[in-house]
Amino acid sequence: MTDGPTDSQAGIDAVGDRTGGELDPRVREHTAGEEQEGIPFIGAGPGDPGLLTVRGKELVDDADLVVHAGSLVSSALLEEHCADAELVNSVGKDLEELVPLMRDAHESGRTVVRLHSGDPAVYGAALEQIDALEREGVPAYVVPGVTSSFAAAATLRTQLTLNGVANHVAFTRPRGKTLDAEDDHVAEFVEMGDVTTCIYLGTHAVSDTMDRLLDRDGVDPDTPVAVVYHASWDDEDVITGTIADIGEKVEAAGYRASAMVLIGEAATGAGYDRSYLYGDWANGGTADADNGETMDAADAASDTETTETEADD
Ligand SMILES: C[S@@+](CC[C@H](N)C(=O)[O-])C[C@H]1O[C@@H](n2cnc3c(N)ncnc32)[C@H](O)[C@@H]1O
């Protein structure tokens, strides 16, 4: 925590003041693969250094200063890619400390990268740093990463969306330091039944969250839950159970660090239906996967691109 205002204070105080409507012009200028200017906000992925993107790896390998998200970024990754860089842990530092630190290093000609865990777009608080830096005249941009719920699905050898089981995915977190009780929607997502609910919060909150779900009408206590501790790390572990018993199992395991909690049938990978894509459609059928209506040949042909885009369904 920094005492008193810094010279970046005006820019930091303006955080969240973006006016709606117009997108930043760079949004339309940029095309994938082009080199961008400024400080990259890189998704480090879930932990395994092999799950850092190729672009992220190139940038981190070249960095002089790496500002990283503390214990959420795996030490294996920092050791493998940042051995020659100065490392700064962002945990416990406010914007008043972080923004001048990154700005000054960038302006003095050092190569700065900001390393967030998973993907910066999910519970990453990256935008407030990016906006404050840009108000200081330091451009910044995002390099995406593999978010931890994707790594957890891979560990569980399942899909987050699964035919006939889960049609939707919710990235969420329960009430706590960063979320007021009235903004906690975990129970609503679980009650919907065909949603895989991915909870981004440490193991300490699992038990209380499950107790609150059990108090709700409409939530089936036998709903499957999988907790993936440190997905993709060397000490990764999986605890499975139901809303009724997972809290106790997690407490017994004694973990106190990052875990992804997946609630819903998809966590088990069981009970799914064969997909249309690799069934009727592949065999020349013309039923529209989305609405079950019959298409004529021309419609089917023009729908091919859409269907191919959805090839993972
Ligand atoms: C502040 S959020 C950051 C999320 C991150 N931006 C992402 O995309 O995964 C931290 C939470 O993400 C989850 N998380 C991050 N890394 C994880 C991992 N390797 N395994 C399981 N959960 C993880 C945990 O729920 C943790 O409490």
The ligand as a Gaussian input file, in Angstrom:
#p B3LYP/6-31G(d) Opt

LIG

0 1
 C       -8.082000     -13.926000      -9.082000
 S       -8.746000     -15.342000      -9.875000
 C       -7.801000     -15.296000     -11.341000
 C       -8.344000     -16.177000     -12.428000
 C       -7.466000     -16.235000     -13.650000
 N       -7.421000     -14.957000     -14.319000
 C       -7.912000     -17.323000     -14.630000
 O       -8.264000     -17.001000     -15.775000
 O       -7.870000     -18.491000     -14.279000
 C       -8.013000     -16.623000      -8.965000
 C       -8.835000     -17.888000      -8.928000
 O       -8.672000     -18.581000     -10.167000
 C       -8.664000     -19.965000      -9.931000
 N       -7.377000     -20.517000     -10.358000
 C       -6.320000     -19.854000     -10.844000
 N       -5.343000     -20.719000     -11.212000
 C       -5.808000     -21.954000     -10.920000
 C       -5.294000     -23.265000     -11.079000
 N       -4.099000     -23.498000     -11.593000
 N       -6.074000     -24.302000     -10.690000
 C       -7.296000     -24.110000     -10.190000
 N       -7.838000     -22.898000     -10.031000
 C       -7.100000     -21.832000     -10.384000
 C       -8.884000     -20.184000      -8.434000
 O      -10.262000     -20.375000      -8.241000
 C       -8.401000     -18.872000      -7.881000
 O       -8.961000     -18.600000      -6.616000

